[in-house]
Amino acid sequence: MEFMYQDLPKIGLLGGGQLGRMLLQAGIDLDFQISCLDPDPEAPCQRLAHEFTQGSFQDFDTVYLFGQSQDLISIEIEHVNIDALEKLASEGKQVYPQPHLLRMIQDKRTQKQFFQQYGFPTADFRLIESREEINQHLDFLPAYQKLGKGGYDGKGVQLIADATQIAEGFDAPGLLEKAVDFEKELAVIVARNIHGEVKAFPAVEMVFHPVQNLVEFLISPAAISEEIEAQAVDIATRLIEEMKMVGLLAVEMFLTKDGQVLINEIAPRPHNSGHQTIRANATSQYEQHLRAIAGLPLGDTSTTVFAGMLNLLGEAGYTGKVKYEGLAEALAIPGVFPFLYGKKITKPFRKMGHVSIIGESREEVEEKANQVKKIIRVIS
Amino acid sequence: MEFMYQDLPKIGLLGGGQLGRMLLQAGIDLDFQISCLDPDPEAPCQRLAHEFTQGSFQDFDTVYLFGQSQDLISIEIEHVNIDALEKLASEGKQVYPQPHLLRMIQDKRTQKQFFQQYGFPTADFRLIESREEINQHLDFLPAYQKLGKGGYDGKGVQLIADATQIAEGFDAPGLLEKAVDFEKELAVIVARNIHGEVKAFPAVEMVFHPVQNLVEFLISPAAISEEIEAQAVDIATRLIEEMKMVGLLAVEMFLTKDGQVLINEIAPRPHNSGHQTIRANATSQYEQHLRAIAGLPLGDTSTTVFAGMLNLLGEAGYTGKVKYEGLAEALAIPGVFPFLYGKKITKPFRKMGHVSIIGESREEVEEKANQVKKIIRVIS
């Protein structure tokens, strides 16, 4: 169990967005050396990365070349070039999460098949190759149509209520998923290191924006029974163990009205549903990801407070150099902690930052969140 | 109370050591743009600063030039060129803490005179200009001789027990201070912003290393009565208000065996006695310093846990490229959070990092601290 300074791996991160930025921030504590690859020359990680490489994380040569100078390659976005990661792994580089798992997760169809194959509870689904094929599943409607690949941040998902809506469907490989009559949406973030140690964060509860389908408000811990909590944590734990994944896995779940916990989808990285862990939990999801991939013991995930998280989205109707209205007023509320991602340009519904909110009760957190929502505006 | 993105000042920080590094880390949340000036090309802030300028913060021209391109100049070390800061302030730059206060604090003699003049309790003292002059104060011995200027991290202080030890005294301007028969050493960190808002952190208790006189172990909150706590916080609050200082003030105090609280000395910046606030308090001292100097509302300083802090000092007998032995083992203990400052070379007793320790009771924190002390070794 001895650990020398020299043993900390030089990490190359595919992606340089806000998740990467918070990973870099957490990595300062143990003096991790983390470089980033991102196509945007003004990505949130640009100034903070050990080295910042401008380039596409979807391009084989770019990823392969970037990985050459690292000891360990990880991700903050899963839509990356897997072939290059496989080649790097075959040549002895550490790649966490493992490339074959990224490949499975990249496509929502193989995700669903994995859940099914290993007996994890998930909503019923049908695979389809095109818009046309929806017609063969009229008996299955109403259902959500999900694109297999490329969906992100609420994009690539839409409800097909009946045959009249098929014309608006995506014309690409994907799946139809039975709409779940759910009471709550939950998320459990779980980590596993190379030694097989697994630790889960307490379940949180998500509230989505009805139009953009982005997490709009999150509350921790979820208001669920101990039994449901145990069930959600058990599913996430068994899933990461079954996958033998090294890294951080965010498991989004539905709690149905009849008390079942179903897996919705998974993300193999720090996740929007874990931002509040920076202020609310003993160890943050970002530190946990670094501990997991670097082979260090996992940190204590417990929390002793109630926490909330609000995304700061660019307001509709504003595109241009960002301004944050009301920040000082929000900072005057005890337990309100805004995080700005350093993006220079705002666009409607672009994720520009978030606000973590700490309180002694759920009601206190909700009340502060409502205040903050009224105070802060992301405009140009 | 409206606050726009553009209003966040571009900050220039004199000093690029570990305190600066943790300021930069905290500044990521609100996307502060902070540049550093430090003579060491491998200073802990070198890679993280917005811009890093290698140069002396004690040289007039260097500081003046560095300050020209900033909106606001602050410090992470008080031994800086004040003349340059005064010139920058006179030309309209914001300089916090204010230069005249840095001048007063730079010299322990003027510090003591300030305490005396404004009626703050402090140990009795005599000003001296040279070693020779100690002979005129034989009636005052035993006493601690303190250098007026240049003392730092336990250097510049020594006990003169009696006339036979005068030959070992410092031959420079300074003071003799009556040794205080104290029960505990306390510290209160207090912040004040330009609007006059003042907030103090709860008092902490320090335990010094008997030889190097560096804080070796710190525990929060201090085990003192509510009355003593109120007295310590009141002294720190009145002091920063009397000074009209903008920024963070660390006030080190003695609790005497007869129940008096005396000011020992002060530092106008984040302080070793506040490292644990990163993990243990709602707002860290680093974030609070940034809020204070940038004119933002101050954050909640409360804590709901017990916390400890251990310095990681270079072990005697080792000089060279640093290695941290036992880090992984220490990370396996819940609530143990090492912070490494990114210094490449270790030397005996050099501050290389610290460990914050969180627990549910003082005993739990002390027990973990004793474990960590045995596990981690900073060698080469």
Interface residues (C-beta under 8 A of the other chain):
Chain A: M1 E2 F3 M4 Y5 Q6 R21 Q25 I28 D29 L30 D31 R47 L48 H50 R279 A282 T283 R291 L296 P297 G299 D300 T304 V305 V322 K323 Y324 E325 G326 L327 A328 E329 L331 A332 P334 G335 F337 P338 F339 L340 Y341 G342 I358
Chain B: M1 E2 F3 M4 Y5 Q6 R21 Q25 I28 D29 L30 D31 R47 L48 H50 R279 A282 T283 R291 L296 P297 G299 D300 S302 T304 V305 V322 K323 Y324 E325 G326 L327 A328 E329 L331 A332 P334 G335 F337 P338 F339 L340 Y341 G342 I358
